[in-house]
Amino acid sequence: MPDAVYVHDAFARIADRYVLTNHVLSGGMDILWRKIVTARIKKWQPARLLDVASGTGDLALEIQDQCPQTEVIASDFCAEMLVHASNRGIAQTVVADALNLPFKDGEFDVVTVAFGLRNMADYPGGLREMNRVLKPGGRLLILDFSLPNGIMRGPYRWYLHHILPHFAGWLTGEKDAYEYLGGSIEAFPSGKGMTDLLESCGFHDTQVTPITFGVVTIYEGTR
Ligand SMILES: C[S@@+](CC[C@H](N)C(=O)[O-])C[C@H]1O[C@@H](n2cnc3c(N)ncnc32)[C@H](O)[C@@H]1O
């Protein structure tokens, strides 16, 4: 699992370029992925939502815009990332380690984490904390990268390890961070691996929805 100091410092270094780089590297698809997640949340109409590892607040902002009745709190352990969330209009930001959240048990109706769990040093530890701060019956929604199945898998992995680090390195000057990205996607549980992990951390009614040929997947679970 990733090293917390490496992850924190890498995001602190790329914080100013993070939003634009994401849009360029995903061809704008990251905007669509966050809209799909937000559409699900809109149906639930939660009163309080915590976006863990919120970074520059892209998902939290979309939820705040689309769900005006929801109190949205964005947390991240990297203050350099979170300051952008605040400057972009997230009303409540909290600098906090997802492995030790400064919230009481059962404070939230929904917890979201987009491209964040994969970067944590302890996946079960992060999931158990998200479970703890959810109300009984509250929903967790994870959006993260995965590997496509079938004929797309080989070419995508080749792109991930041989093209993306060079292109992203040229764009950002941080080739290492994008070599780390490919490795972190390979190591991250997906499909049944993830639902088994969710269930071992106290979630039930788990669901898996691959999107964009399985390049990303949405996972859900209920506390
Ligand atoms: C790829 S960014 C995702 C940001 C945002 N959720 C998004 O969708 O663009 C990953 C974020 O996870 C945060 N992160 C990684 N480990 C964390 C931890 N243990 N506690 C809190 N934040 C963490 C990083 O600081 C970074 O901002």
The ligand as a Gaussian input file, in Angstrom:
#p B3LYP/6-31G(d) Opt

LIG

0 1
 C       -5.933000      11.780000      -6.557000
 S       -6.324000      12.920000      -5.294000
 C       -8.081000      12.925000      -5.328000
 C       -8.662000      14.265000      -4.987000
 C      -10.153000      14.409000      -5.247000
 N      -10.940000      13.513000      -4.432000
 C      -10.514000      14.242000      -6.695000
 O      -11.440000      13.501000      -7.010000
 O       -9.877000      14.883000      -7.542000
 C       -5.985000      11.961000      -3.855000
 C       -6.100000      12.740000      -2.570000
 O       -6.037000      11.801000      -1.484000
 C       -5.432000      12.467000      -0.406000
 N       -5.041000      11.469000       0.597000
 C       -4.256000      10.376000       0.430000
 N       -4.139000       9.720000       1.594000
 C       -4.873000      10.401000       2.511000
 C       -5.133000      10.218000       3.893000
 N       -4.612000       9.194000       4.586000
 N       -5.932000      11.105000       4.511000
 C       -6.472000      12.144000       3.835000
 N       -6.242000      12.393000       2.542000
 C       -5.450000      11.518000       1.875000
 C       -4.298000      13.236000      -1.061000
 O       -3.805000      14.273000      -0.249000
 C       -4.988000      13.747000      -2.327000
 O       -5.519000      15.032000      -2.152000

